[in-house]
């Protein structure tokens, strides 16, 4: 059986935002992953840290004061949009980006670029078992 891993935008914590030569990197001090076996309705939830980078980034909206927490988000990968949950690995090129809904900020932060990637760092920690309702 194959394993499916999804990145969950809600409750991810942005520690800081780094702007580089045409790119933007969100340093996530905490993000949540949901892991399941293909065909299973049950999942496990895990906590980890990582970086979400958009290369050749165009920014629409205000960069938030950090640290901050995401209420949700969309990952845009060409014609596909993943709302609040995005399958790993995330490393796409072309017309890509994300829309981030940040707690306490009225307008979303929209990032568009030529490449988007999520790199997980640190140790993955088990949070709990998730059973469908």
DSSP file (Angstrom, degrees, kcal/mol; ACC not computed):
  #  RESIDUE AA STRUCTURE BP1 BP2  ACC     N-H-->O    O-->H-N    N-H-->O    O-->H-N    TCO  KAPPA ALPHA  PHI   PSI    X-CA   Y-CA   Z-CA
    1    1 A X              0   0    0      0, 0.0     2,-0.2     0, 0.0    38,-0.1   0.000 360.0 360.0 360.0 142.0    0.0    0.0    0.0
    2    2 A X        -     0   0    0     36,-0.0    36,-3.1     1,-0.0     2,-0.4  -0.553 360.0-127.0 -86.7 153.8    1.1    3.5   -0.8
    3    3 A X  E     -A   37   0A   0     34,-0.2     2,-0.5    -2,-0.2    34,-0.2  -0.858  15.2-154.2-102.7 135.6    1.3    6.3    1.8
    4    4 A X  E     -A   36   0A   0     32,-3.7    32,-2.4    -2,-0.4     2,-0.4  -0.941  10.4-171.6-110.1 128.2   -0.4    9.6    1.2
    5    5 A X  E     -A   35   0A   0     -2,-0.5    83,-2.9    83,-0.4     2,-0.4  -0.979   2.9-172.1-121.3 130.3    1.0   12.7    2.9
    6    6 A X  E     -AB  34  87A   0     28,-2.4    28,-2.4    -2,-0.4     2,-0.5  -0.970  19.6-135.3-125.6 138.5   -0.8   16.0    2.9
    7    7 A X  E     -AB  33  86A   0     79,-3.2    79,-2.3    -2,-0.4     2,-0.6  -0.779  20.5-146.9 -87.5 129.8    0.3   19.5    4.1
    8    8 A X  E     -AB  32  85A   0     24,-2.8    24,-0.8    -2,-0.5    77,-0.2  -0.887   9.0-164.2-102.8 119.2   -2.5   21.3    6.0
    9    9 A X  E >   +     0   0A   0     75,-2.7     3,-2.0    -2,-0.6    61,-0.3   0.922  63.0  92.3 -67.8 -45.2   -2.5   25.1    5.7
   10   10 A X  E 3  S+     0   0A   0     74,-0.4    61,-0.2     1,-0.3    22,-0.2  -0.258  98.9   8.4 -58.2 135.8   -4.8   25.9    8.7
   11   11 A X  E 3  S+     0   0A   0     59,-2.9    -1,-0.3     1,-0.3     2,-0.1   0.427  86.9 145.3  75.1   3.2   -2.9   26.5   11.9
   12   12 A X  E <   -     0   0A   0     -3,-2.0    58,-2.7    58,-0.1     2,-0.6  -0.497  43.9-136.9 -66.5 141.8    0.5   26.6   10.2
   13   13 A X  E     -AC  30  69A   0     17,-3.0    16,-1.6    56,-0.2    17,-1.0  -0.903   7.5-152.1-110.6 120.4    2.7   29.1   12.0
   14   14 A X  E     -AC  28  68A   0     54,-2.4    54,-1.9    -2,-0.6    53,-0.7  -0.812  12.7-178.5 -90.6 116.3    4.9   31.5   10.0
   15   15 A X  E     -     0   0A   0     12,-3.0     2,-0.3    -2,-0.7    -1,-0.2   0.890  66.2 -17.5 -80.1 -43.1    7.9   32.4   12.1
   16   16 A X  E     -A   27   0A   0     11,-1.1    11,-2.9    50,-0.1     2,-0.4  -0.986  55.6-130.9-159.3 161.5    9.5   34.8    9.6
   17   17 A X  E     -A   26   0A   0     -2,-0.3     2,-0.5     9,-0.2     9,-0.2  -0.979  20.0-161.9-121.1 129.8    9.4   35.8    5.9
   18   18 A X  E     -A   25   0A   0      7,-3.0     7,-3.0    -2,-0.4     2,-0.5  -0.950   3.2-157.4-117.3 124.9   12.6   36.1    3.9
   19   19 A X  E     +A   24   0A   0     -2,-0.5     5,-0.2     5,-0.2     2,-0.2  -0.878  21.7 168.0-100.6 129.2   12.8   37.9    0.6
   20   20 A X  E >   -A   23   0A   0      3,-2.2     2,-1.5    -2,-0.5     3,-0.6  -0.544  55.2 -38.1-124.0-169.5   15.7   36.9   -1.6
   21   21 A X  T 3  S-     0   0    0      1,-0.3    35,-0.3    -2,-0.2     3,-0.1  -0.319 126.0 -33.0 -57.4  87.6   16.7   37.6   -5.3
   22   22 A X  T 3  S+     0   0    0     -2,-1.5    35,-2.6     1,-0.3    -1,-0.3   0.458 123.8  98.9  79.3   0.5   13.2   37.4   -6.7
   23   23 A X  E <   -A   20   0A   0     -3,-0.6    -3,-2.2    33,-0.3     2,-0.4  -0.746  55.9-151.7-119.6 166.8   12.0   34.8   -4.3
   24   24 A X  E     -AD  19  54A   0     30,-2.1    30,-2.6    -2,-0.3     2,-0.5  -0.991  10.0-166.4-138.6 127.6   10.1   34.7   -1.0
   25   25 A X  E     -AD  18  53A   0     -7,-3.0    -7,-3.0    -2,-0.4     2,-0.6  -0.967   8.0-155.4-120.8 126.1   10.5   32.0    1.7
   26   26 A X  E     -AD  17  52A   0     26,-3.0    26,-2.2    -2,-0.5     2,-0.8  -0.883  12.2-148.3 -96.3 120.3    8.1   31.5    4.5
   27   27 A X  E     -AD  16  51A   0    -11,-2.9   -12,-3.0    -2,-0.6   -11,-1.1  -0.814  13.4-158.7 -91.3 110.6    9.8   29.9    7.5
   28   28 A X  E     -AD  14  50A   0     22,-2.9    22,-2.2    -2,-0.8   -14,-0.2  -0.805  14.9-173.0 -96.1 111.3    7.2   27.7    9.2
   29   29 A X  E    S+     0   0A   0    -16,-1.6     2,-0.3    -2,-0.7    -1,-0.2   0.749  80.2  15.7 -74.5 -22.5    8.0   26.9   12.8
   30   30 A X  E     +A   13   0A   0    -17,-1.0   -17,-3.0    -3,-0.1     2,-0.3  -0.947  67.9 161.7-152.9 130.1    5.0   24.6   12.9
   31   31 A X  E     - D   0  48A   0     17,-2.7    17,-2.2    -2,-0.3     2,-0.4  -0.947  29.6-124.8-140.3 162.0    2.9   22.9   10.2
   32   32 A X  E     -AD   8  47A   0    -24,-0.8   -24,-2.8    -2,-0.3     2,-0.4  -0.902  17.4-165.7-116.6 140.6    0.7   19.9   10.3
   33   33 A X  E     -AD   7  46A   0     13,-2.6    13,-2.7    -2,-0.4     2,-0.5  -0.936   8.5-152.2-120.3 143.2    0.7   16.8    8.1
   34   34 A X  E     -AD   6  45A   0    -28,-2.4   -28,-2.4    -2,-0.4     2,-0.4  -0.978  15.8-168.4-115.3 127.5   -1.9   14.2    7.6
   35   35 A X  E     +AD   5  44A   0      9,-2.7     9,-2.4    -2,-0.5     2,-0.3  -0.947  13.6 158.8-120.6 133.5   -0.7   10.8    6.7
   36   36 A X  E     -A    4   0A   0    -32,-2.4   -32,-3.7    -2,-0.4     2,-0.3  -0.971  39.5-110.0-146.0 160.4   -2.9    7.9    5.5
   37   37 A X  E >   -A    3   0A   0      5,-0.4     3,-2.5    -2,-0.3   -34,-0.2  -0.719  52.7 -90.0 -87.0 143.7   -2.5    4.6    3.6
   38   38 A X  T 3  S+     0   0    0    -36,-3.1     3,-0.1    -2,-0.3    -1,-0.1  -0.303 115.5  17.3 -54.2 129.9   -4.1    4.6    0.1
   39   39 A X  T 3  S+     0   0    0      1,-0.3     2,-0.3   -38,-0.1    -1,-0.3   0.251  99.6 116.8  90.0 -12.2   -7.7    3.4    0.4
   40   40 A X    <   -     0   0    0     -3,-2.5    -1,-0.3     1,-0.1     0, 0.0  -0.677  51.9-159.1 -90.6 143.7   -7.9    4.0    4.2
   41   41 A X  S    S+     0   0    0     -2,-0.3     2,-0.2    -3,-0.1    -1,-0.1   0.590  71.6  84.9 -91.9 -13.7  -10.3    6.6    5.6
   42   42 A X        -     0   0    0     89,-0.1    -5,-0.4    -5,-0.1     2,-0.3  -0.619  59.0-176.0 -90.7 150.6   -8.3    6.9    8.8
   43   43 A X  E     - E   0 130A   0     87,-2.6    87,-3.5    -2,-0.2     2,-0.4  -0.898  21.2-134.6-136.8 163.7   -5.3    9.2    9.1
   44   44 A X  E     -DE  35 129A   0     -9,-2.4    -9,-2.7    -2,-0.3     2,-0.4  -0.954  20.7-139.1-117.0 146.7   -2.6   10.2   11.6
   45   45 A X  E     -DE  34 128A   0     83,-3.3    82,-3.1    -2,-0.4    83,-1.5  -0.878  21.5-175.9-107.8 137.8   -1.7   13.9   12.2
   46   46 A X  E     -DE  33 126A   0    -13,-2.7   -13,-2.6    -2,-0.4     2,-0.4  -0.918  17.0-140.8-131.4 154.7    1.9   15.0   12.6
   47   47 A X  E     +DE  32 125A   0     78,-3.0    78,-2.9    -2,-0.3     2,-0.3  -0.943  33.3 146.4-117.0 138.4    3.6   18.3   13.5
   48   48 A X  E     -D   31   0A   0    -17,-2.2   -17,-2.7    -2,-0.4     2,-0.3  -0.934  37.6-117.2-155.7 174.3    6.8   19.4   11.8
   49   49 A X  E     + E   0 121A   0     72,-1.4    72,-2.9    -2,-0.3     2,-0.3  -0.738  40.0 139.7-114.3 168.9    8.6   22.6   10.7
   50   50 A X  E     -DE  28 120A   0    -22,-2.2   -22,-2.9    70,-0.3     2,-0.4  -0.989  42.3 -95.1 178.5-175.8    9.7   23.6    7.2
   51   51 A X  E     -DE  27 119A   0     68,-2.4    68,-2.8    -2,-0.3     2,-0.6  -0.990  16.9-157.6-128.6 137.9   10.0   26.3    4.5
   52   52 A X  E     -DE  26 118A   0    -26,-2.2   -26,-3.0    -2,-0.4     2,-0.4  -0.968  21.0-171.4-113.5 115.9    7.6   27.2    1.7
   53   53 A X  E     -DE  25 117A   0     64,-2.8    64,-2.2    -2,-0.6     2,-0.5  -0.909  16.4-168.4-116.6 134.3    9.5   29.0   -1.1
   54   54 A X  E >   -DE  24 116A   0    -30,-2.6   -30,-2.1    -2,-0.4     3,-0.6  -0.982  18.6-148.6-117.5 117.5    8.1   30.7   -4.2
   55   55 A X  E 3  S+ E   0 115A   0     60,-2.6    59,-2.1    -2,-0.5    60,-0.9  -0.608  79.8  12.3 -88.0 147.9   10.7   31.6   -6.8
   56   56 A X  T 3  S-     0   0    0    -35,-0.3   -33,-0.3    -2,-0.2    -1,-0.2   0.927  97.4-163.3  51.8  49.0   10.4   34.7   -9.0
   57   57 A X    <   -     0   0    0    -35,-2.6     2,-0.5    -3,-0.6    56,-0.2  -0.396  24.1-162.8 -74.6 133.6    7.6   35.7   -6.6
   58   58 A X  E     -F  112   0A   0     54,-3.2    54,-2.2    -2,-0.2     2,-0.5  -0.973  18.8-150.7-106.9 127.5    5.0   38.3   -7.4
   59   59 A X  E     -F  111   0A   0     -2,-0.5     2,-0.5    52,-0.2    52,-0.2  -0.873  15.2-174.5-108.5 129.0    3.3   39.4   -4.2
   60   60 A X  E     +F  110   0A   0     50,-2.8    50,-2.9    -2,-0.5     2,-0.2  -0.984  59.9  14.5-120.5 119.8   -0.3   40.7   -4.0
   61   61 A X  S    S-     0   0    0     -2,-0.5     2,-0.3    48,-0.2    48,-0.1  -0.482 100.6 -47.0 107.9 176.4   -1.3   42.0   -0.6
   62   62 A X        -     0   0    0     -2,-0.2     2,-0.3    46,-0.1    -2,-0.1  -0.669  49.4-121.4 -89.1 136.4    0.5   43.0    2.5
   63   63 A X        -     0   0    0     -2,-0.3     3,-0.1     1,-0.1    -2,-0.0  -0.604  40.5-120.5 -69.6 134.2    3.2   40.8    4.0
   64   64 A X        -     0   0    0     -2,-0.3     2,-0.3     1,-0.1   -47,-0.1  -0.295  19.4-102.8 -76.3 159.8    2.1   40.0    7.6
   65   65 A X        -     0   0    0      2,-0.1     2,-0.3   -49,-0.1    -1,-0.1  -0.646  60.2 -93.4 -73.0 137.7    3.9   40.8   10.8
   66   66 A X  S    S+     0   0    0     -2,-0.3     2,-0.1   -49,-0.1   -51,-0.1  -0.818  98.9  46.5-110.7 150.8    5.5   37.7   12.1
   67   67 A X  S    S+     0   0    0    -53,-0.7     2,-0.3    -2,-0.3   -52,-0.2   0.513  81.4 149.0 -74.6 155.5    5.0   35.4   13.9
   68   68 A X  E     -C   14   0A   0    -54,-1.9   -54,-2.4    -2,-0.1     2,-0.4  -0.936  38.7-124.3-148.9 169.9    1.5   34.8   12.6
   69   69 A X  E     -C   13   0A   0     -2,-0.3    34,-2.8    34,-0.2     2,-0.3  -0.945  19.6-127.0-124.1 139.3   -0.9   31.9   12.0
   70   70 A X  E     -G  102   0A   0    -58,-2.7   -59,-2.9    -2,-0.4    32,-0.3  -0.662  10.5-166.8 -83.2 137.2   -2.6   30.7    8.9
   71   71 A X  E    S-     0   0A   0     30,-3.7     2,-0.3     1,-0.4   -61,-0.2   0.660  72.0 -49.2 -88.1 -21.9   -6.4   30.3    8.9
   72   72 A X  E     -G  101   0A   0     29,-1.3    29,-2.6   -63,-0.2    -1,-0.4  -0.963  57.7-158.0 171.0-178.9   -6.2   28.4    5.6
   73   73 A X  E     -G  100   0A   0     -2,-0.3    11,-3.7    27,-0.2     2,-0.4  -0.973  14.5-127.5-175.8 163.2   -4.7   28.5    2.2
   74   74 A X  E     -GH  99  83A   0     25,-2.5    25,-2.1    -2,-0.3     2,-0.5  -0.972  14.4-148.5-122.3 137.4   -4.8   27.4   -1.4
   75   75 A X  E     -GH  98  82A   0      7,-2.3     7,-2.5    -2,-0.4     2,-0.6  -0.936  14.0-155.3-103.0 125.3   -2.0   25.9   -3.4
   76   76 A X  E     +GH  97  81A   0     21,-3.0    21,-1.9    -2,-0.5     2,-0.4  -0.904  18.3 171.4-105.8 119.8   -2.2   26.8   -7.1
   77   77 A X  E >   -GH  96  80A   0      3,-2.9     3,-2.2    -2,-0.6     2,-0.3  -0.835  63.2 -69.7-130.6  91.8   -0.4   24.3   -9.5
   78   78 A X  T 3  S-     0   0    0     17,-2.5    -1,-0.1    -2,-0.4    16,-0.0  -0.450 119.9  -7.4  57.6-119.0   -1.3   25.2  -13.1
   79   79 A X  T 3  S+     0   0    0     -2,-0.3     2,-0.3    -3,-0.1    -1,-0.3   0.542 122.2  88.2 -83.2  -6.7   -5.0   24.3  -13.5
   80   80 A X  E <   -H   77   0A   0     -3,-2.2    -3,-2.9     2,-0.0     2,-0.4  -0.737  53.4-169.8 -99.8 141.0   -5.2   22.6  -10.1
   81   81 A X  E     -H   76   0A   0     -2,-0.3     2,-0.6    -5,-0.2    -5,-0.2  -0.997   5.8-161.3-126.4 126.8   -6.1   24.3   -6.8
   82   82 A X  E     -H   75   0A   0     -7,-2.5    -7,-2.3    -2,-0.4     2,-0.6  -0.936  13.1-149.1-108.1 116.5   -5.8   22.5   -3.5
   83   83 A X  E     -H   74   0A   0     -2,-0.6     2,-1.4    -9,-0.2    -9,-0.2  -0.783  68.3 -30.8 -94.6 120.3   -7.8   24.1   -0.7
   84   84 A X  S    S+     0   0    0    -11,-3.7   -75,-2.7    -2,-0.6     2,-0.4   0.009 131.5  61.3  67.3 -28.8   -6.4   23.8    2.8
   85   85 A X  E     -B    8   0A   0     -2,-1.4     2,-0.4   -77,-0.2   -77,-0.2  -0.995  61.9-178.2-128.4 129.8   -4.7   20.4    2.1
   86   86 A X  E     -B    7   0A   0    -79,-2.3   -79,-3.2    -2,-0.4     2,-0.1  -0.993  27.6-118.5-129.4 132.2   -2.0   19.9   -0.5
   87   87 A X  E     -B    6   0A   0     -2,-0.4     2,-0.3   -81,-0.2   -81,-0.2  -0.385  44.0 -91.6 -69.5 142.6   -0.4   16.5   -1.4
   88   88 A X  S    S+     0   0    0    -83,-2.9   -83,-0.4    -2,-0.1     2,-0.1  -0.685  96.2  57.3 -92.5 152.7    3.3   16.1   -0.9
   89   89 A X        -     0   0    0     -2,-0.3     2,-0.7    29,-0.1    30,-0.1   0.527  66.3-168.3 -77.9 153.2    5.8   16.4   -2.3
   90   90 A X        +     0   0    0     28,-0.4    28,-2.3    -2,-0.1     2,-0.1  -0.931  38.1 122.7-107.8 107.5    5.3   20.1   -3.2
   91   91 A X  E     + I   0 117A   0     -2,-0.7     2,-0.3    26,-0.2    26,-0.2  -0.530  31.3 155.8-163.3  88.2    7.8   21.1   -5.9
   92   92 A X  E     - I   0 116A   0     24,-2.3    24,-2.4    -2,-0.1     2,-0.3  -0.892  24.4-156.5-125.3 149.7    6.2   22.4   -9.0
   93   93 A X  E     + I   0 115A   0     -2,-0.3     2,-0.4    22,-0.2    22,-0.3  -0.868  55.9  39.9-121.0 155.9    7.3   24.7  -11.8
   94   94 A X  E    S+     0   0A   0     20,-2.7     2,-1.3    -2,-0.3    19,-0.1  -0.912 113.2   4.7 114.6-137.5    5.3   26.9  -14.2
   95   95 A X  E    S+     0   0A   0     -2,-0.4   -17,-2.5    17,-0.1     2,-0.3  -0.704  92.8 139.9 -87.3  91.3    2.3   28.9  -13.3
   96   96 A X  E     +GI  77 113A   0     17,-1.8    17,-2.9    -2,-1.3     2,-0.3  -0.814   9.7 117.7-131.7 166.3    2.3   28.2   -9.5
   97   97 A X  E     -GI  76 112A   0    -21,-1.9   -21,-3.0    -2,-0.3     2,-0.3  -0.982  40.1-108.7 165.1-166.4    1.6   30.0   -6.3
   98   98 A X  E     -GI  75 111A   0     13,-2.3    13,-3.1    -2,-0.3     2,-0.5  -0.993   6.2-141.4-153.5 154.9   -0.5   30.1   -3.2
   99   99 A X  E     -GI  74 110A   0    -25,-2.1   -25,-2.5    -2,-0.3     2,-0.5  -0.990  25.4-161.8-117.7 121.3   -3.2   32.2   -1.5
  100  100 A X  E     -GI  73 109A   0      9,-3.2     9,-2.5    -2,-0.5     2,-0.7  -0.910  11.7-154.6-113.8 127.2   -2.8   32.5    2.2
  101  101 A X  E     -G   72   0A   0    -29,-2.6   -30,-3.7    -2,-0.5   -29,-1.3  -0.886  21.2-161.3 -98.7 113.9   -5.5   33.5    4.7
  102  102 A X  E >   -G   70   0A   0     -2,-0.7     3,-2.1     5,-0.3   -32,-0.2  -0.809  23.3-107.3-105.1 133.0   -3.7   34.9    7.7
  103  103 A X  T 3  S+     0   0    0    -34,-2.8   -34,-0.2    -2,-0.4     3,-0.1  -0.312 104.9  13.2 -57.2 131.4   -5.4   35.3   11.1
  104  104 A X  T 3  S+     0   0    0      1,-0.2     2,-0.5   -36,-0.1    -1,-0.3   0.473 102.9 106.8  81.8   2.4   -6.1   38.9   11.9
  105  105 A X    <   -     0   0    0     -3,-2.1    -3,-0.2     1,-0.1    -1,-0.2  -0.966  56.6-156.3-118.6 121.3   -5.5   40.1    8.3
  106  106 A X  S    S+     0   0    0     -2,-0.5     2,-0.3    -3,-0.1    -1,-0.1   0.902  77.8  51.2 -64.7 -43.9   -8.6   41.0    6.2
  107  107 A X  S    S-     0   0    0      1,-0.1    -5,-0.3    -6,-0.0   -45,-0.1  -0.737  88.3-116.9 -98.6 143.6   -7.1   40.5    2.8
  108  108 A X        -     0   0    0     -2,-0.3     2,-0.6    -7,-0.1    -7,-0.2  -0.329  22.6-119.3 -71.8 159.1   -5.3   37.3    1.8
  109  109 A X  E     - I   0 100A   0     -9,-2.5    -9,-3.2   -48,-0.1     2,-0.5  -0.904  30.1-161.6 -97.1 121.0   -1.7   37.2    0.8
  110  110 A X  E     -FI  60  99A   0    -50,-2.9   -50,-2.8    -2,-0.6     2,-0.5  -0.923   7.8-173.5-111.4 126.2   -1.3   36.0   -2.8
  111  111 A X  E     +FI  59  98A   0    -13,-3.1   -13,-2.3    -2,-0.5     2,-0.4  -0.977   3.7 179.4-119.4 127.5    2.0   34.7   -4.1
  112  112 A X  E     +FI  58  97A   0    -54,-2.2   -54,-3.2    -2,-0.5     2,-0.3  -0.968  17.6 136.0-125.1 144.2    2.6   33.8   -7.7
  113  113 A X  E     - I   0  96A   0    -17,-2.9   -17,-1.8    -2,-0.4   -57,-0.2  -0.908  60.8 -91.2-164.0-168.1    5.8   32.5   -9.2
  114  114 A X  E    S+     0   0A   0    -59,-2.1   -20,-2.7     1,-0.3     2,-0.3   0.613 105.2  19.6 -97.1 -17.0    7.7   30.2  -11.5
  115  115 A X  E     -EI  55  93A   0    -60,-0.9   -60,-2.6   -22,-0.3     2,-0.4  -0.980  59.2-171.2-152.7 141.0    8.4   27.5   -8.8
  116  116 A X  E     +EI  54  92A   0    -24,-2.4   -24,-2.3    -2,-0.3     2,-0.3  -0.999  14.5 169.0-131.8 137.0    6.9   26.6   -5.5
  117  117 A X  E     -EI  53  91A   0    -64,-2.2   -64,-2.8    -2,-0.4     2,-0.5  -0.999  24.6-149.8-149.7 146.4    8.3   24.0   -3.1
  118  118 A X  E     -E   52   0A   0    -28,-2.3     2,-0.5    -2,-0.3   -28,-0.4  -0.971  14.3-168.5-114.3 122.5    7.9   22.9    0.5
  119  119 A X  E     -E   51   0A   0    -68,-2.8   -68,-2.4    -2,-0.5     2,-0.3  -0.959  13.8-143.0-112.9 122.4   10.9   21.6    2.3
  120  120 A X  E     +E   50   0A   0     -2,-0.5   -70,-0.3   -70,-0.2     2,-0.3  -0.639  23.3 179.4 -84.2 139.5   10.3   19.8    5.6
  121  121 A X  E     +E   49   0A   0    -72,-2.9   -72,-1.4    -2,-0.3    -2,-0.0  -0.863  38.7  23.5-132.2 166.6   12.9   20.3    8.4
  122  122 A X  E    S-     0   0A   0     -2,-0.3     2,-0.3   -74,-0.1    -2,-0.0  -0.036  98.9 -38.8  70.7-176.9   13.3   19.2   11.9
  123  123 A X  E     -     0   0A   0    -75,-0.1     2,-0.4     1,-0.0    -2,-0.1  -0.642  54.1-125.6 -88.0 137.7   11.8   16.1   13.5
  124  124 A X  E     -     0   0A   0     -2,-0.3     2,-0.4   -76,-0.1   -76,-0.2  -0.688  28.5-160.3 -80.5 131.3    8.3   14.9   12.7
  125  125 A X  E     -E   47   0A   0    -78,-2.9   -78,-3.0    -2,-0.4     2,-0.2  -0.953  17.6-119.0-121.0 134.4    6.2   14.5   15.9
  126  126 A X  E     +E   46   0A   0     -2,-0.4   -80,-0.2   -80,-0.2     3,-0.1  -0.468  29.8 174.3 -69.5 133.3    3.0   12.5   16.2
  127  127 A X  E     -     0   0A   0    -82,-3.1     2,-0.3     1,-0.3   -81,-0.2   0.782  52.2 -64.0-104.8 -48.9   -0.1   14.5   17.3
  128  128 A X  E     -E   45   0A   0    -83,-1.5   -83,-3.3     2,-0.0     2,-0.4  -0.984  46.4 -75.4 174.4 175.0   -2.9   12.0   17.1
  129  129 A X  E     -E   44   0A   0     -2,-0.3     2,-0.6   -85,-0.2   -85,-0.2  -0.782  36.7-153.4 -95.6 136.6   -5.1    9.5   15.2
  130  130 A X  E     -E   43   0A   0    -87,-3.5   -87,-2.6    -2,-0.4     2,-0.4  -0.951  10.6-171.7-116.8 116.8   -7.9   11.0   13.1
  131  131 A X        -     0   0    0     -2,-0.6   -89,-0.1   -89,-0.2   -87,-0.0  -0.864  29.4-109.1-105.9 141.8  -11.0    8.9   12.4
  132  132 A X              0   0    0     -2,-0.4   -90,-0.0     1,-0.1   -91,-0.0  -0.327 360.0 360.0 -65.8 150.2  -13.7    9.9   10.0
  133  133 A X              0   0    0     -2,-0.0    -1,-0.1     0, 0.0    -2,-0.0   0.484 360.0 360.0 -70.1 360.0  -17.0   11.0   11.4
